Amino acid sequence: MGKFFLNLVFFVFSFPILITGEEIMQAVVYKPGGAEGLSVEKVPKPNVQDGHILIRIHYFAINRADILQRKGLYPPPKGESDILGLESAGIINEIGSNCSKPW
């Protein structure tokens, strides 16, 4: 099915926001606990690694794993992103090397 399914790096959440220079993105940042621990902040845009793609997210769903992760009860697996929104839809913004394109 292609290596592009292996890893996804999520870029910008469900609201369209333009950031000058494309080196900065906005993401929902959280601290474990209640809703007061959620904020939208400017963070460095991740570099696209070998076998990864970068997606500009337009919509995402909050699932049980996201809720538990935000509460501090479900740490992301080692080496994976701590950005919420495991289920998402968007536009591929960049493609890393060694990604096939059968999609």
FENFENJO-V245370 format. One record per backbone hydrogen bond with DSSP energy under -0.5 kcal/mol. NH is the residue of the N-H (numbers start at 1). CO is the residue of the C=O. If there is no record, write none. Layout:
BEGIN
nh & co
NH & CO
NH & CO
END
This chain:
BEGIN
nh & co
5 & 2
6 & 3
7 & 3
7 & 51
9 & 53
10 & 8
11 & 55
13 & 26
17 & 15
22 & 19
25 & 43
27 & 41
29 & 27
29 & 39
31 & 37
33 & 70
37 & 34
38 & 35
39 & 29
41 & 27
41 & 39
43 & 25
45 & 23
49 & 47
51 & 97
52 & 49
53 & 7
54 & 94
55 & 9
55 & 53
56 & 91
57 & 11
57 & 12
58 & 89
59 & 89
61 & 87
63 & 61
67 & 63
68 & 64
69 & 65
70 & 66
71 & 67
72 & 69
73 & 68
74 & 68
80 & 77
87 & 61
88 & 86
89 & 59
91 & 56
93 & 54
94 & 54
96 & 52
99 & 96
100 & 98
END
